[in-house]
């Protein structure tokens, strides 16, 4: 398992081609799950965990790995299952989300699978609002669920979505400009976080769940007149079912009616390669999740003068 991610840095060429690689794993149930390899820093046998008082119930303990202290989240318990007890025979997925590093305790880790985002579909409508899924796909005739990690992390340590007072004063003005923003994100928690921050500076949000829905909405709006009279900018996640944020940006740039839209890519993915991809597909900015002051300032800077 120590070598499973050895070539992760060579995989950046997949980005921008609407492709991804999923690391599949299992919890206590037979169900398979997947996580984007770009969010995975390391996979290892579960080390000895240190328990501490007043930990969140979903946090199994603290791991000391390569000089870092990392919270370990029991993913089975976090998704409504039984807690993982056999720590000697389970694995830790060290992952980076939203500028923080955490460990996900899982029963077993399987393999990395190269896929197209078009094969990653939104959760079934009957799954309900309280599910922990952002997407599903099929691998080897078996359903694979992609978890809404941002929702799980927000339950453990809620993100502050309020723009600070001094920054808010600078961002709010009475200038009569187009203040409608299209927000594309497959996580319901992330959409609400962005919406709260954007509406605080006097903007209206149009919310969609993925890149495919976003481009369809934009083209539909463009039929009613100039898109620039209706929309100030687009804020898009990168990881989304059916069409990722990079591909969405490329589609916008290749459409004569949309090509000059300001696009901000706002994502929990991190890494140096992101900035190169932003330039490659023609996005205007890249902002790691989630800092409401940074997001608000970026939106303000993008507003038509």
LINPE-V754364 format. One record per pair of residues at least 24 apart in sequence whose ideal C-beta (glycine too) atoms are under 10 Angstrom apart, sorted by the first residue. I is the first residue (numbers start at 1). J is the second residue. D is the distance in Angstrom with one decimal. If there is no record, write none. Layout:
[[I	J	D] [I	J	D]]
This chain:
[[1	42	9.6] [1	43	5.4] [1	44	6.8] [1	45	7.2] [1	91	7.0] [1	109	6.3] [2	42	8.5] [2	43	7.9] [2	44	6.9] [2	45	9.1] [3	43	9.7] [4	37	9.2] [4	40	9.0] [4	42	9.3] [4	43	5.7] [4	44	9.9] [4	109	7.4] [4	110	9.6] [4	111	7.8] [4	112	6.6] [5	37	7.0] [5	40	6.2] [5	41	7.9] [5	42	6.7] [5	43	6.4] [5	94	9.8] [5	112	8.0] [7	37	9.7] [7	112	9.2] [8	37	5.8] [8	38	7.5] [8	40	7.4] [8	41	8.8] [8	42	9.8] [8	112	8.9] [8	271	9.5] [9	271	8.9] [9	272	9.6] [9	273	8.1] [11	37	6.4] [11	38	7.5] [11	112	8.9] [11	114	8.7] [11	273	9.2] [12	38	8.2] [12	271	8.1] [12	272	9.3] [12	273	4.3] [12	274	9.1] [12	276	7.7] [12	277	7.4] [13	273	9.6] [14	38	9.0] [14	114	7.3] [14	115	9.4] [14	116	9.6] [14	117	10.0] [15	238	8.1] [15	244	7.9] [15	245	9.8] [15	246	5.8] [15	247	9.5] [15	269	9.1] [15	271	10.0] [15	273	7.1] [15	274	8.4] [15	276	9.2] [15	277	5.2] [15	280	8.6] [15	281	8.9] [16	244	8.6] [16	246	4.7] [16	247	7.2] [16	249	9.0] [16	250	7.0] [16	276	9.7] [16	277	5.8] [16	280	5.9] [16	281	5.6] [17	116	8.3] [17	117	9.2] [17	244	9.3] [17	246	8.4] [17	247	7.8] [17	250	9.7] [18	115	9.9] [18	116	6.0] [18	117	4.6] [18	118	6.5] [18	119	9.9] [18	120	9.7] [18	211	8.5] [18	242	8.8] [18	243	6.3] [18	244	5.8] [18	246	7.6] [18	247	4.3] [18	248	9.4] [18	250	8.9] [18	251	9.9] [19	114	6.8] [19	115	6.8] [19	116	5.5] [19	117	6.7] [19	118	9.3] [19	119	9.7] [19	244	8.5] [19	246	9.9] [19	247	9.3] [20	113	9.3] [20	114	8.0] [20	115	5.9] [20	116	8.0] [20	117	6.1] [20	119	9.6] [20	120	7.5] [20	146	9.9] [20	238	9.7] [20	239	7.3] [20	244	7.3] [21	112	5.2] [21	113	6.6] [21	114	5.3] [21	115	7.0] [22	110	9.8] [22	111	9.1] [22	112	6.9] [22	113	5.1] [22	114	8.4] [22	115	5.9] [22	120	8.4] [22	137	7.7] [22	139	7.9] [22	144	7.1] [22	146	7.5] [23	93	7.2] [23	95	9.6] [23	106	10.0] [23	109	6.8] [23	110	7.9] [23	111	7.7] [23	112	5.3] [23	113	8.2] [24	108	9.5] [24	109	7.7] [24	110	4.4] [24	111	6.1] [24	112	7.8] [24	113	6.3] [24	139	6.9] [24	140	9.7] [24	142	9.5] [24	144	6.2] [25	75	8.3] [25	90	10.0] [25	91	7.3] [25	93	6.8] [25	104	8.3] [25	106	4.5] [25	107	7.6] [25	108	6.3] [25	109	4.7] [25	110	6.2] [25	111	9.6] [25	144	9.8] [26	76	9.5] [26	91	9.9] [26	106	6.8] [26	107	5.2] [26	108	4.9] [26	109	8.2] [26	110	7.1] [27	74	9.0] [27	75	5.8] [27	76	4.1] [27	77	9.2] [27	78	9.4] [27	79	7.0] [27	81	5.9] [27	82	9.0] [27	84	7.3] [27	90	9.4] [27	104	9.8] [27	105	9.0] [27	106	6.0] [27	107	5.4] [27	108	8.7] [27	147	9.8] [28	74	10.0] [28	75	9.7] [28	76	5.0] [28	77	9.5] [28	81	5.6] [28	82	5.6] [28	83	8.5] [28	84	6.4] [28	85	9.1] [28	86	9.3] [28	90	9.5] [28	106	9.4] [28	107	5.7] [28	108	9.9] [29	76	7.7] [29	79	9.2] [29	81	6.2] [29	82	8.8] [29	107	8.7] [30	142	9.0] [31	79	9.2] [31	81	9.1] [31	142	9.0] [31	143	7.5] [31	144	8.4] [31	145	6.3] [32	108	9.8] [32	110	7.4] [32	137	9.8] [32	139	7.2] [32	140	9.0] [32	142	5.9] [32	143	7.3] [32	144	4.7] [32	145	7.3] [33	75	7.8] [33	79	8.5] [33	104	9.6] [33	106	7.7] [33	110	9.7] [33	132	9.8] [33	133	9.5] [33	144	6.6] [33	145	5.3] [33	146	7.1] [33	147	5.9] [34	110	9.5] [34	112	9.7] [34	113	7.7] [34	115	8.6] [34	120	8.7] [34	135	8.6] [34	136	9.2] [34	137	7.1] [34	139	8.0] [34	144	4.9] [34	145	7.3] [34	146	5.1] [34	147	8.3] [35	75	9.8] [35	93	6.6] [35	95	6.8] [35	97	9.9] [35	104	7.8] [35	106	9.4] [35	109	9.8] [35	146	7.3] [35	147	7.4] [35	149	7.4] [35	239	10.0] [36	95	9.2] [36	115	10.0] [36	120	9.8] [36	146	8.1] [36	149	9.7] [36	238	9.2] [36	239	5.7] [36	244	9.9] [36	268	9.6] [36	269	7.5] [37	112	5.9] [37	113	9.4] [37	114	9.5] [38	95	9.8] [38	96	9.2] [38	238	8.8] [38	239	8.2] [38	267	9.7] [38	268	9.9] [38	269	5.5] [38	270	8.6] [38	271	6.7] [38	273	8.3] [38	274	8.9] [39	93	9.0] [39	94	9.9] [39	95	5.0] [39	96	6.2] [39	97	6.3] [39	149	7.8] [39	239	8.1] [39	267	9.8] [39	268	7.1] [39	269	6.4] [39	270	8.3] [39	271	9.4] [40	93	6.0] [40	94	7.1] [40	95	5.4] [40	96	8.3] [40	104	9.3] [40	109	9.7] [40	112	9.2] [41	65	9.7] [41	66	9.8] [41	70	9.9] [41	93	8.7] [41	94	4.6] [41	95	6.4] [41	96	5.8] [41	101	6.9] [41	103	9.7] [41	270	9.7] [41	271	9.9] [42	66	8.4] [42	92	8.1] [42	93	8.0] [42	94	4.2] [42	95	8.7] [42	101	9.8] [42	103	9.1] [43	91	6.2] [43	92	7.2] [43	93	5.6] [43	94	7.2] [43	95	9.5] [43	104	9.8] [43	106	9.2] [43	109	5.5] [43	112	10.0] [44	91	6.9] [44	92	5.5] [44	93	8.7] [44	94	7.3] [44	103	9.0] [44	109	9.5] [45	87	9.5] [45	88	8.4] [45	89	8.5] [45	90	8.0] [45	91	6.2] [45	92	7.4] [45	109	9.8] [46	72	7.8] [46	84	8.7] [46	86	9.2] [46	87	5.0] [46	88	7.4] [46	89	8.2] [46	90	4.9] [46	91	6.1] [46	92	5.0] [46	103	8.5] [46	105	6.4] [46	106	9.0] [47	72	9.0] [47	87	9.0] [47	92	7.0] [47	103	9.0] [48	87	8.3] [48	88	9.8] [49	87	6.7] [49	92	9.2] [49	103	9.1] [49	105	8.6] [55	156	9.6] [56	155	8.3] [56	156	4.9] [56	157	7.6] [57	83	9.3] [57	156	9.0] [58	83	9.3] [58	105	9.9] [58	152	7.4] [58	153	9.7] [58	155	7.2] [58	156	5.6] [59	102	8.9] [59	103	9.6] [59	105	9.6] [59	156	6.7] [59	157	9.6] [60	84	7.4] [60	85	9.8] [60	87	7.9] [60	90	9.8] [60	92	9.7] [60	103	8.7] [60	105	5.5] [61	87	8.8] [61	103	9.4] [61	105	9.0] [62	103	9.2] [63	92	6.7] [63	94	8.6] [63	102	9.7] [63	103	5.6] [63	105	9.4] [65	92	8.1] [65	94	6.8] [65	101	9.2] [65	103	7.7] [66	94	9.2] [68	94	9.0] [68	101	6.7] [68	103	10.0] [69	101	9.7] [70	94	6.7] [70	95	9.8] [70	100	9.5] [70	101	5.9] [70	102	6.1] [70	103	4.9] [71	100	8.8] [71	101	8.8] [71	102	5.2] [71	103	6.9] [71	153	9.8] [71	156	8.0] [71	157	8.7] [72	102	7.5] [72	103	4.2] [72	104	7.7] [72	105	5.4] [73	102	6.0] [73	103	6.9] [73	104	5.6] [73	105	6.5] [73	106	9.9] [73	149	9.2] [73	152	6.9] [73	153	8.0] [73	156	6.8] [74	104	8.6] [74	105	5.0] [74	106	9.1] [75	103	9.8] [75	104	4.9] [75	105	6.0] [75	106	5.5] [75	107	8.9] [75	132	9.5] [75	147	7.4] [75	149	9.0] [75	152	7.8] [76	105	7.7] [76	106	7.8] [76	107	7.2] [77	105	8.7] [78	104	8.5] [78	105	9.2] [78	132	7.5] [78	147	8.5] [78	149	9.2] [78	151	9.4] [78	152	4.9] [78	153	9.3] [78	155	7.7] [78	156	8.0] [79	131	9.0] [79	132	5.0] [79	133	9.2] [79	145	8.9] [79	147	6.7] [79	148	9.6] [79	152	7.6] [80	130	9.2] [80	131	9.3] [80	132	7.6] [81	107	10.0] [95	149	7.5] [95	268	9.5] [96	268	8.0] [96	269	8.4] [96	270	5.4] [96	271	8.4] [96	288	9.7] [97	149	5.6] [97	150	6.7] [97	152	9.4] [97	153	6.1] [97	267	9.9] [97	268	4.6] [97	269	8.7] [97	270	8.5] [97	288	9.9] [97	289	7.9] [97	290	9.8] [98	149	9.0] [98	150	6.8] [98	153	6.8] [98	154	9.1] [98	157	9.8] [98	159	7.1] [98	190	9.0] [98	193	9.6] [98	267	9.2] [98	268	4.8] [98	269	9.8] [98	270	8.8] [98	288	7.3] [98	289	4.5] [98	290	5.4] [98	291	9.3] [99	268	8.3] [99	270	7.1] [99	288	5.7] [99	289	7.3] [99	290	7.8] [99	291	7.8] [100	153	7.6] [100	157	8.2] [100	268	9.4] [100	270	9.9] [101	270	9.7] [102	149	9.0] [102	152	9.6] [102	153	7.2] [102	156	8.7] [102	157	9.4] [104	147	9.0] [104	149	7.9] [104	152	8.8] [110	139	9.6] [110	144	10.0] [111	139	9.6] [113	137	9.1] [113	139	5.9] [113	140	9.1] [113	144	8.5] [115	139	7.9] [115	144	9.4] [116	242	9.6] [116	244	9.9] [117	210	8.8] [117	211	7.9] [117	212	9.1] [117	239	8.4] [117	240	7.3] [117	241	6.6] [117	242	6.2] [117	243	6.1] [117	244	4.9] [117	245	9.9] [117	246	9.5] [117	247	7.1] [118	212	8.5] [118	241	8.7] [118	242	5.8] [118	243	7.4] [118	244	9.9] [118	247	9.4] [119	241	8.8] [119	242	8.7] [120	144	9.2] [120	146	6.8] [120	186	9.2] [120	210	9.0] [120	239	8.9] [120	240	8.2] [120	241	4.2] [120	242	6.6] [120	243	9.5] [120	244	8.9] [121	146	9.7] [121	210	9.4] [121	241	5.4] [121	242	6.6] [122	186	7.1] [122	209	6.2] [122	210	6.6] [122	212	9.3] [122	213	8.8] [122	240	9.0] [122	241	5.2] [122	242	7.3] [123	148	9.0] [123	186	9.2] [123	209	9.8] [123	241	8.7] [129	188	7.3] [130	188	10.0] [131	188	9.7] [133	186	9.4] [134	185	9.1] [134	186	4.4] [134	187	5.6] [134	188	8.6] [134	189	9.7] [134	190	9.2] [134	209	8.9] [134	210	9.2] [134	237	9.5] [134	239	8.0] [134	240	8.1] [134	241	7.2] [135	186	6.3] [135	209	9.8] [135	210	8.4] [135	239	8.7] [135	240	7.9] [135	241	4.0] [135	242	8.5] [136	241	8.1] [137	241	8.1] [146	186	8.8] [146	239	8.7] [146	241	7.9] [148	186	8.0] [148	187	5.2] [148	188	7.4] [148	189	6.9] [148	190	8.6] [149	187	8.3] [149	189	9.7] [149	268	7.7] [150	185	8.9] [150	186	9.5] [150	187	4.6] [150	188	9.0] [150	189	5.1] [150	190	5.2] [150	191	10.0] [150	193	8.3] [150	237	9.6] [150	268	6.4] [150	289	7.7] [150	290	8.5] [151	187	6.4] [151	188	7.1] [151	189	4.5] [151	190	8.5] [152	189	9.1] [153	189	8.6] [153	268	9.0] [154	187	9.1] [154	189	5.0] [154	190	8.8] [154	192	9.3] [154	193	8.0] [154	290	9.4] [155	189	8.8] [158	189	9.4] [158	193	9.7] [159	189	8.2] [159	190	9.1] [159	192	10.0] [159	193	5.9] [159	196	9.9] [159	289	8.2] [159	290	5.2] [159	291	9.3] [159	292	8.6] [160	193	9.3] [160	197	9.8] [160	290	8.5] [160	291	9.1] [160	292	7.0] [160	293	9.9] [161	192	7.8] [161	193	4.8] [161	194	8.3] [161	195	8.7] [161	196	4.3] [161	197	5.5] [161	198	10.0] [161	200	8.4] [161	290	7.5] [161	292	5.5] [161	295	9.4] [162	196	7.6] [162	197	7.8] [162	200	7.2] [162	292	6.2] [162	293	9.3] [163	196	9.1] [163	197	5.9] [163	198	9.5] [163	200	5.2] [163	201	6.8] [163	291	9.6] [163	292	4.7] [163	293	5.7] [163	294	9.7] [163	295	8.2] [163	296	4.7] [163	297	8.9] [164	292	7.9] [164	293	5.6] [164	296	9.2] [166	293	9.2] [167	200	9.9] [167	201	9.1] [167	292	8.4] [167	293	4.7] [167	294	9.3] [167	296	6.4] [167	297	6.9] [167	300	9.4] [168	197	9.9] [168	200	6.4] [168	201	6.9] [168	292	9.3] [168	293	8.7] [168	296	7.4] [170	201	9.6] [170	293	9.9] [170	296	9.1] [170	297	8.2] [170	300	7.9] [171	200	8.2] [171	201	4.4] [171	202	8.3] [171	203	9.7] [171	293	9.0] [171	296	5.2] [171	297	6.9] [171	299	8.0] [171	300	4.7] [171	301	9.7] [171	303	9.5] [172	200	8.3] [172	201	5.7] [172	202	5.8] [172	296	9.5] [172	300	8.9] [173	201	9.1] [173	202	8.2] [173	300	8.7] [173	303	9.4] [174	202	8.8] [175	202	9.7] [175	303	7.9] [175	304	9.2] [175	305	8.1] [177	232	7.1] [177	303	5.5] [177	304	5.0] [177	305	7.4] [178	203	9.5] [178	204	9.6] [178	227	9.9] [178	228	7.3] [178	229	6.7] [178	230	7.0] [178	231	6.7] [178	232	4.7] [178	233	9.1] [178	303	7.7] [178	304	5.8] [179	203	4.5] [179	204	6.2] [179	205	10.0] [179	231	9.6] [179	232	5.9] [179	233	9.9] [179	299	9.2] [179	303	7.0] [179	304	9.3] [180	204	4.7] [180	205	7.7] [180	206	6.3] [180	221	9.6] [180	229	10.0] [180	230	6.5] [180	231	5.3] [180	232	6.0] [180	233	9.0] [181	205	5.6] [181	206	7.1] [181	207	9.6] [181	231	7.3] [181	232	5.9] [181	233	5.7] [181	234	7.4] [181	235	6.1] [181	262	9.6] [181	264	9.1] [181	299	6.5] [181	302	8.9] [181	303	9.3] [182	206	4.6] [182	207	8.1] [182	208	6.8] [182	214	6.4] [182	217	6.8] [182	218	6.9] [182	221	8.5] [182	227	9.7] [182	230	9.5] [182	231	5.9] [182	232	9.0] [182	233	7.7] [182	234	4.8] [182	235	7.2] [182	236	8.2] [182	261	8.7] [182	263	9.7] [183	207	5.3] [183	208	7.2] [183	209	10.0] [183	214	8.8] [183	233	9.8] [183	234	7.9] [183	235	4.9] [183	236	7.7] [183	237	8.8] [183	264	9.8] [183	266	8.5] [184	208	4.9] [184	209	7.4] [184	210	6.5] [184	211	6.1] [184	212	9.4] [184	213	7.2] [184	214	4.0] [184	215	9.0] [184	217	8.7] [184	218	9.7] [184	234	7.0] [184	235	7.2] [184	236	4.3] [184	237	6.2] [184	238	10.0] [184	240	6.7] [184	243	9.1] [184	245	7.1] [184	248	6.7] [184	263	10.0] [184	266	9.3] [185	209	7.4] [185	210	8.3] [185	214	9.6] [185	235	8.1] [185	236	7.4] [185	237	4.1] [185	238	9.7] [185	239	9.2] [185	240	7.2] [185	245	9.0] [185	266	7.7] [185	267	8.9] [185	268	10.0] [185	289	9.3] [186	210	5.4] [186	211	9.1] [186	213	9.6] [186	237	6.4] [186	239	7.2] [186	240	4.6] [186	241	6.0] [186	242	9.3] [186	244	9.8] [187	237	7.3] [187	239	9.0] [187	240	9.1] [187	268	8.6] [187	289	9.5] [189	290	9.8] [190	237	6.5] [190	266	8.3] [190	267	9.2] [190	268	7.9] [190	289	6.8] [190	290	7.5] [191	235	9.9] [191	237	8.9] [193	266	9.7] [193	289	7.8] [193	290	5.6] [193	292	7.8] [193	295	8.9] [194	235	6.1] [194	237	9.0] [194	266	6.8] [194	289	8.7] [194	290	8.1] [194	292	8.8] [194	295	6.9] [194	299	9.5] [195	235	10.0] [196	292	7.8] [197	235	9.9] [197	290	8.4] [197	291	9.1] [197	292	4.1] [197	293	8.6] [197	294	9.6] [197	295	5.3] [197	296	5.7] [197	299	8.3] [198	233	10.0] [198	235	7.6] [198	292	9.1] [198	295	7.5] [198	296	7.5] [198	299	6.1] [200	292	7.7] [200	296	7.1] [201	292	9.6] [201	295	9.5] [201	296	5.3] [201	297	9.3] [201	299	6.7] [201	300	6.5] [201	303	9.3] [202	300	9.9] [203	232	7.3] [203	233	9.3] [203	296	9.2] [203	299	6.6] [203	300	9.2] [203	303	8.4] [204	231	9.9] [204	232	9.4] [205	235	8.8] [206	230	9.2] [206	231	7.5] [206	234	9.3] [208	234	9.7] [208	236	9.1] [208	240	9.4] [208	248	9.9] [209	237	9.7] [209	240	7.5] [209	241	8.1] [209	242	9.3] [210	236	9.3] [210	237	8.4] [210	239	9.6] [210	240	4.0] [210	241	5.2] [210	242	5.3] [210	243	6.1] [210	244	8.5] [210	245	9.3] [210	248	8.5] [211	236	6.8] [211	237	8.4] [211	238	9.2] [211	239	9.9] [211	240	5.1] [211	241	8.6] [211	242	6.7] [211	243	3.2] [211	244	5.9] [211	245	6.1] [211	246	8.7] [211	247	6.0] [211	248	3.6] [211	249	8.7] [211	250	9.9] [211	251	7.7] [211	252	9.7] [212	240	8.1] [212	241	8.0] [212	242	4.2] [212	243	4.2] [212	244	9.8] [212	247	9.1] [212	248	8.1] [212	251	9.3] [213	240	8.9] [213	241	9.7] [213	242	8.0] [213	243	8.4] [213	248	9.7] [214	240	8.5] [214	243	7.7] [214	245	8.8] [214	248	5.5] [214	251	8.8] [214	252	8.7] [215	243	6.9] [215	247	8.8] [215	248	5.9] [215	249	9.9] [215	251	5.0] [215	252	7.1] [215	255	8.0] [215	258	8.2] [216	243	9.7] [218	248	9.0] [218	251	8.7] [218	252	6.9] [218	255	7.8] [218	257	8.4] [218	258	5.5] [218	261	7.6] [219	251	9.2] [219	252	9.8] [219	255	7.1] [219	257	7.4] [219	258	7.4] [221	257	9.3] [221	258	9.1] [222	255	7.9] [222	256	9.4] [222	257	4.2] [222	258	6.3] [222	261	9.9] [223	257	8.6] [225	257	10.0] [226	257	8.1] [227	252	9.6] [227	255	9.2] [227	257	6.1] [227	258	5.7] [227	259	9.7] [227	260	8.7] [227	261	6.5] [228	257	9.5] [228	258	9.3] [228	260	6.9] [228	261	7.5] [228	262	9.7] [228	304	7.6] [229	304	9.8] [231	258	9.2] [231	261	6.9] [231	262	9.3] [232	261	8.8] [232	262	7.2] [232	299	7.9] [232	302	6.7] [232	303	5.5] [232	304	6.3] [233	261	6.6] [233	262	3.9] [233	263	7.0] [233	264	6.5] [233	284	8.0] [233	285	9.6] [233	298	8.9] [233	299	6.8] [233	301	9.8] [233	302	4.6] [233	303	7.6] [233	304	9.1] [234	258	8.9] [234	261	5.7] [234	262	7.1] [234	263	4.9] [234	264	7.1] [234	265	9.3] [234	266	10.0] [234	283	9.2] [234	284	9.4] [234	302	9.5] [235	262	9.5] [235	263	8.0] [235	264	4.9] [235	265	8.2] [235	266	5.2] [235	285	9.6] [235	287	8.6] [235	295	7.7] [235	298	8.5] [235	299	7.4] [235	302	9.3] [236	263	6.6] [236	264	7.3] [236	265	5.8] [236	266	6.8] [236	267	8.3] [236	283	8.2] [237	265	7.8] [237	266	6.4] [237	267	5.4] [237	268	8.0] [237	269	8.9] [237	289	8.4] [238	265	5.8] [238	266	8.3] [238	267	4.1] [238	268	8.5] [238	269	5.4] [238	274	7.8] [238	277	8.4] [238	278	9.6] [238	283	9.6] [238	286	8.8] [239	267	6.8] [239	268	7.7] [239	269	6.6] [240	267	9.7] [244	281	10.0] [245	269	9.3] [245	277	9.5] [245	278	9.8] [245	281	8.6] [245	283	8.0] [245	286	9.8] [246	274	9.5] [246	277	5.9] [246	278	8.5] [246	280	8.0] [246	281	4.9] [246	282	9.7] [246	283	7.9] [247	281	7.8] [248	281	8.8] [248	283	9.4] [249	277	9.2] [249	278	8.2] [249	280	9.4] [249	281	4.5] [249	282	5.9] [249	283	4.8] [249	284	9.1] [250	280	8.8] [250	281	4.8] [250	282	7.0] [250	283	9.3] [251	281	9.5] [252	281	9.2] [252	282	8.0] [252	283	9.0] [253	281	7.2] [253	282	4.4] [253	283	8.8] [254	282	9.2] [261	302	9.7] [262	298	9.4] [262	299	9.2] [262	301	9.0] [262	302	4.3] [262	303	8.7] [262	304	8.9] [263	302	9.0] [264	295	8.0] [264	298	5.6] [264	299	7.4] [264	301	9.6] [264	302	6.8] [266	290	8.1] [266	294	9.4] [266	295	6.6] [266	298	8.4] [266	299	10.0]]
